[in-house]
């Protein structure tokens, strides 16, 4: 059951990282540009359309992460300590903190995208989204690496 | 529009600071022992396995954030408009820097 949840957690995180990355890149566009290249198409996304998906995916990923977290404490953290892989333990601590602070940012993130006109509070929206994207990237990469390390020890 | 953003930003900020302060100062009045599946306010013996405080810190942070967010509804409107939007990222970004500073010992 835990393995199934871990895989589901990882898949949701992949969808989430795709959505928040699109939005975090697109929000920095300051003027209309053509979509002639891959990167221009990437930048040209309508950021606001990602907001609900990002919020729902983030909440679902965090809930499942919370369910499987005790298994990490019982089955993985001790092995990491025994193997003296302190950087991995520290990275996971950052992951757990980043994930939960990002979760707490979602109400204002959602409000900035959905209720404040897109022409207002532009810098706050950009930095709010960028910070959440940074947290999602960090948590996914750390989770992936820890999962790989667990397979090796 | 800013009237509701300010309380939300206050919630985010207070949650982040209180949550991480609980971790840094080891304020864990309630612990979860996953090996036993028990919640306890006492330190259980080593045979009970590792204790977890994460859920407790989330609850404490949430309560503090909610109280502060509700109190922020009463703040003067000019304060809402002046700092509301930027509070939503400045404080969490500061807490992230605090986290990196506190956790750096793992990487040295």
Interface residues (C-beta under 8 A of the other chain):
Chain A: X66 X69 X70 X71 X73 X74 X77 X78 X86 X87 X89 X90 X91 X93 X94 X96 X97 X98 X100 X101 X102 X104 X105 X107 X108 X109 X111 X112 X115 X116 X117 X120 X121 X123 X124 X125 X127 X128 X131 X134 X135
Chain B: X1 X2 X4 X5 X8 X9 X11 X12 X15 X16 X19 X20 X23 X32 X34 X35 X49 X50 X52 X54 X55 X58 X61 X65 X85 X86 X88 X89 X92 X93 X95 X96 X99 X100 X103 X105 X106 X107
